[in-house]
Structure formats: structure tokens, C-alpha cells
């Protein structure tokens, strides 16, 4: 019995489908395909169909979500456009609601803010003290108690000044608006006068600092200070660098000496305004002559090792009303401090 079952199982496992193809001109062709091959092929085909279906479904879901998100974004953009139009209408209405005189006052406030900002910037540039103005305000009169209108930066005007004024003084009479305008005009006049004086002062200061020997004359390392040295007095400072290093005029002036001396070697002496003179010694080459006018920063010579010198360097001296002073303390003798 068992032998018979094994025989049937073997027979079933080896069963095949047979096909006979008849051709008119040739012998019939016998084809045989295993049933297991057919079953496996069917399974593979079914699995492929299921995979493609699942991928198509996922793609459909993703596209549906993207379409929904796109629709939401389009609605949001439309809402923003509507809000923008409303804001434009609101700004237009705000501007229209401001009377001609109110706008005039707001414009005057803006001009005053600009002037105040310019004054502050110039003071900072020239080193003058600047009042703390984080809470700076401009006082204007209103029908009710006095209102403080914040001073805003010039770059942020837009509708800020107009809204600020309109919000804080909404019930002013024509007389009160005129009074505000007159008081602001007076402040503007004072600010313009202060700005004009400040510009003149700044220009004077700039010119003074260019006339004085405030520019360090060369690049290098200070190897010897002003004052006592080796049992004597060193008349200036020594700045060491390689031969040929460029030497510049430390201030505007006129060359009064340009020659060779036993101790100084090649040297240049420049007369500056306000009692200053400068000497540049031990040069390898002098590039200016007596009578030449020089500007601060002009190239006047090249560093060297001439005269009584023990290495390439610049010996630099400053005189203040014919008295030798320490070149490193020049700011102590300036009218306008750096």
C-alpha cells in the first residue's frame, strides 16, 4: 500500500503538460511543461500584479495629498492677497483721514528726526559725546495733556510718523495743529543751526588732525623709546625694519631741511602748523627737497642705516614749539583728541 502511494506521488510530481505543434512542412513538435513551473509562474505573475497595484495605490494617495496641499496653499495665497488689499485700503483711508495740516506736522516731525539722527552720527564720527537717546521724544501740544511722540529712525518712516501723530493727537483743533507745527519748525531751525556748526567744527577738527603729526610714519618694531638711554637722552623713538621700507609724512607741512648729517645721516625735517615739527633720520634715500609741501601720508623717503646707526631703522622725532616731546604721546598735545 505504501509502495503504491509513493509511486503515485512520484508520478504526480513528474507530471507534465504536453503540447503538440503541427507544421504543414515538417514533423510535429512535442512540447512539455512541468506543472510546477506553471504554478510558480502564476504565483510570480500574481505577486507582480499585487506589487504594481500597491505602488499605484500609494502614488494615487500621494498625488491626492499633494493636490490637497496645493489647494490649501492657493486658498492661503488668495487670503493673503485679500488681506493685502484690505491693508492698502486701510493705509489709504488712514492717509485720507489725516487732514492737510496733520500731514504737514507729521512731515515736520520726520524732518526733525532726520536732523537729530544726522547730528548724532556726526558726533559719533568726530568723537563728541552723544546723549543717551534710546527714549528720546519730541514734545507736542494736544487738546488733552501733553503727548510724547517717539522719535523713530529715519529709515523707518513709512506710515509710522503719521500713525503715531494721528493716534496720539486725534482731536486737535486747527489752532492746536498750527501751534504744534510752529513749535516743531522752531526745533527744526535749532537743529539745522546745530548741524551746521557741527559740520564746521568737524571739518576744522579733520583739518587740524591732518596738519598735526598724528599719522605713524612707517611700519616696524619700536626698538628704542624716547628719554633716558645709555647715560644720555634719546631724542625720539627708533622704529626697526628692513632697508627700503617706505617712510610717510605724519602730517601736512613744508620741508625745511633735507640733507645728510654726521649723526642723523640722511634726514628730513618738516614744519607743521600749530607749533609741530617732525624729523625722519637714518634714511637710505630722501624723496623730497627743501620747500616741498607735503600732505599727511605722502611718501617722503626710504628707511636705511646712514649716519650714527647700528642697523636699519627710522629715528623719529617730534617738536612742539621747539621742545622735544615723546612721539608716542602726541595726543597729549592735540587740541582735538583722537
C-alpha positions in Angstrom: 0.0 0.0 0.0 2.8 2.4 1.0 4.7 1.5 -2.2 1.7 2.3 -4.3 1.3 5.8 -2.7 5.0 6.6 -3.2 4.6 5.5 -6.8 1.5 7.7 -7.3 3.3 10.7 -5.6 6.3 10.3 -7.9 4.1 10.0 -10.8 2.2 13.2 -9.8 5.4 15.1 -9.1 6.8 14.2 -12.5 3.5 15.0 -14.3 3.8 17.5 -17.2 1.6 19.2 -19.8 2.3 18.1 -23.3 1.7 20.2 -26.4 2.0 19.0 -30.0 2.5 21.6 -32.6 1.7 20.5 -36.2 3.5 22.1 -39.0 2.5 21.5 -42.6 6.0 21.1 -44.0 7.7 19.5 -41.0 7.1 16.8 -38.4 5.0 17.7 -35.4 6.9 19.3 -32.4 6.3 17.9 -29.0 6.4 20.4 -26.1 6.2 19.6 -22.5 6.0 22.0 -19.5 6.2 21.0 -15.9 3.1 21.8 -13.8 5.3 23.2 -11.0 6.8 25.7 -13.5 3.3 26.8 -14.4 2.3 27.1 -10.8 5.4 29.1 -9.9 5.0 31.4 -12.9 1.4 32.0 -11.9 2.5 32.9 -8.4 5.2 35.3 -9.7 2.7 36.9 -12.0 0.2 37.3 -9.2 2.9 38.8 -6.9 3.9 41.3 -9.6 0.3 42.3 -10.1 -0.1 42.9 -6.4 3.1 44.9 -6.2 2.2 47.1 -9.1 -1.3 47.6 -7.6 0.1 48.6 -4.3 2.6 51.0 -5.8 -0.2 52.6 -8.0 -2.3 53.0 -4.9 0.4 54.7 -2.9 1.2 57.0 -5.8 -2.5 57.9 -6.0 -2.6 58.7 -2.3 0.5 60.9 -2.5 -0.9 62.8 -5.5 -4.2 63.3 -3.7 -2.3 64.7 -0.7 -0.2 67.0 -2.9 -3.3 68.3 -4.6 -5.0 68.9 -1.3 -1.9 70.8 0.0 -1.7 72.8 -3.3 -5.4 73.7 -2.9 -4.8 74.8 0.7 -1.8 77.0 -0.4 -3.8 78.6 -3.2 -6.5 79.4 -0.7 -3.9 80.9 1.7 -2.4 83.0 -1.1 -5.8 84.2 -2.1 -6.5 85.2 1.6 -3.1 87.0 1.8 -4.0 88.9 -1.4 -7.3 89.9 0.1 -5.6 90.9 3.4 -3.0 92.9 1.4 -5.8 94.7 -0.5 -7.5 95.5 2.8 -4.3 96.8 4.3 -3.8 99.0 1.2 -7.3 100.4 1.6 -6.7 100.9 5.3 -3.5 102.8 4.7 -5.2 104.9 2.0 -8.1 105.6 4.4 -5.6 106.5 7.2 -3.8 108.9 4.9 -7.1 110.4 3.6 -8.4 110.8 7.2 -5.4 112.9 8.1 -6.0 116.5 7.4 -3.6 118.5 5.3 -2.3 120.3 8.4 -1.8 117.0 10.3 0.2 115.6 7.4 2.3 118.8 7.5 3.0 118.3 11.1 4.0 114.7 10.6 6.3 115.6 7.8 7.9 118.2 10.0 8.4 115.6 12.7 10.1 113.3 10.2 12.4 116.1 9.1 13.3 116.8 12.7 14.0 113.1 13.3 16.4 113.1 10.3 18.3 116.1 11.6 18.6 114.6 15.1 19.9 111.4 13.6 22.4 113.2 11.4 23.7 115.2 14.5 24.1 112.0 16.4 26.0 110.3 13.6 28.4 113.2 13.1 29.1 113.4 16.9 29.9 109.8 16.9 32.3 110.1 13.9 34.2 113.1 15.4 34.3 111.6 18.9 32.0 114.1 20.6 29.8 112.9 23.5 26.3 111.8 22.4 23.4 112.0 24.8 21.6 108.7 25.5 18.5 108.9 23.3 17.0 105.4 23.4 13.9 107.0 24.8 14.3 110.4 23.1 10.9 112.1 22.5 9.6 115.2 20.9 7.0 117.1 22.8 4.0 118.4 21.0 0.9 120.1 22.3 -2.5 118.5 22.1 -6.0 119.3 23.3 -5.6 117.0 26.3 -2.4 116.7 28.3 1.0 116.9 26.5 1.7 113.9 24.3 5.2 112.5 23.7 5.7 111.3 20.1 8.6 108.8 19.9 11.4 109.7 17.6 11.8 106.9 15.1 14.8 106.1 12.9 14.8 108.0 9.6 14.7 104.8 7.5 11.5 103.5 9.1 9.2 106.4 8.3 6.6 104.7 6.1 3.3 105.5 7.8 4.9 105.3 11.4 5.2 109.0 12.0 1.7 109.7 10.6 0.0 107.0 12.5 1.8 107.9 15.7 0.8 111.5 15.5 -2.7 110.7 14.4 -3.2 108.2 17.1 -1.9 110.3 20.0 -3.5 113.6 19.0 -6.7 112.7 17.2 -8.9 115.6 18.4 -6.7 118.6 17.9 -8.2 121.8 16.7 -6.7 123.8 13.7 -5.2 126.2 16.2 -3.5 123.4 18.2 -2.2 121.8 15.0 -0.8 125.2 13.9 0.9 125.5 17.3 2.4 122.1 17.0 3.7 122.9 13.6 5.3 126.2 14.8 7.0 124.5 17.8 8.4 121.7 15.6 9.5 124.3 13.0 11.4 126.1 15.8 13.1 122.8 16.8 14.0 122.1 13.2 15.6 125.6 12.9 17.6 125.0 16.0 18.7 121.5 14.8 19.8 122.9 11.5 21.9 125.6 13.2 23.4 122.9 15.5 24.1 120.7 12.5 25.8 123.5 10.5 28.0 124.4 13.5 28.8 120.7 14.0 29.8 120.3 10.3 32.1 123.3 10.5 33.6 122.0 13.8 34.1 118.5 12.3 35.8 120.0 9.2 38.1 122.1 11.4 38.9 119.1 13.5 39.7 117.0 10.5 41.9 119.7 9.0 43.7 120.1 12.4 44.4 116.4 12.7 45.8 116.3 9.2 48.1 119.3 9.9 49.3 117.8 13.1 51.7 114.8 13.0 49.1 112.2 14.0 50.0 109.5 11.4 52.6 107.0 12.4 55.3 107.4 9.8 56.2 103.7 9.0 55.8 100.1 9.7 58.1 98.3 12.0 59.0 97.4 15.6 59.9 100.1 18.2 63.4 99.2 19.4 64.2 102.2 21.5 61.9 104.6 23.4 62.0 108.3 24.0 64.0 109.5 27.0 67.0 108.3 29.0 69.2 105.8 27.2 72.8 104.7 27.8 73.5 107.5 30.1 72.1 110.2 27.8 68.7 111.3 26.4 67.3 109.6 23.3 65.5 112.4 21.4 62.9 110.3 19.7 61.8 106.7 19.0 63.5 104.1 16.8 61.4 102.0 14.5 63.2 99.0 13.1 62.5 97.4 9.7 64.4 96.4 6.6 66.3 98.8 4.3 64.0 100.4 1.8 60.8 100.3 4.0 58.6 103.3 3.0 58.5 106.4 5.2 55.5 108.7 5.1 54.8 112.2 6.3 53.0 112.1 9.6 51.1 115.4 8.9 50.7 118.2 6.3 53.6 120.6 6.2 56.6 122.1 4.4 60.1 120.6 4.2 62.6 122.9 5.9 65.6 120.6 5.9 66.5 117.6 3.6 70.2 116.7 3.8 72.9 114.5 5.2 74.2 115.0 8.8 77.0 113.2 10.6 74.8 111.8 13.3 71.4 111.7 11.6 72.7 110.5 8.3 70.1 111.3 5.6 67.3 113.1 7.3 64.2 115.2 6.6 62.8 118.0 8.9 59.1 119.1 8.2 57.5 122.2 9.7 53.8 121.6 10.5 51.1 124.0 11.7 50.2 124.7 15.3 53.9 124.5 16.6 54.7 121.0 15.4 57.9 119.8 13.6 59.0 116.2 12.8 62.4 114.7 11.9 62.9 111.5 10.0 66.6 110.2 10.3 69.0 107.5 9.0 67.2 107.2 5.7 68.7 105.3 2.8 67.0 107.8 0.4 65.3 111.2 0.6 62.5 111.7 -1.9 61.6 115.3 -1.1 63.6 118.6 -1.0 63.5 121.8 0.9 60.5 123.9 0.1 58.3 121.0 -0.9 54.8 120.9 0.5 53.7 117.5 1.7 50.3 116.0 2.7 49.8 113.6 5.5 50.6 110.1 4.2 52.8 111.3 1.3 55.9 109.1 0.7 58.9 111.1 1.7 61.8 108.6 2.0 63.1 105.1 2.5 64.4 103.5 5.7 68.1 103.0 5.9 71.2 102.7 8.1 73.0 106.0 7.4 74.8 108.2 10.0 75.4 107.0 13.5 73.3 103.9 13.2 73.7 100.3 14.1 71.0 98.7 11.9 68.3 99.6 9.6 65.7 101.8 11.4 63.9 105.1 11.4 64.8 107.6 14.1 61.6 109.7 14.5 61.4 113.0 16.5 58.5 115.4 17.2 59.0 119.0 18.4 56.2 121.1 19.9 57.1 124.7 19.9 60.8 123.7 19.6 60.5 121.4 22.6 61.2 117.7 22.0 58.2 115.5 23.1 57.6 111.8 23.1 56.2 110.9 19.7 54.1 108.1 21.3 52.3 110.8 23.5 51.3 113.1 20.6 47.6 113.0 21.7 48.6 114.9 24.9 49.5 117.9 22.8 46.5 118.0 20.4 43.7 120.5 20.5 41.3 117.9 19.2 41.8 114.5 20.8 41.6 111.3 18.7 
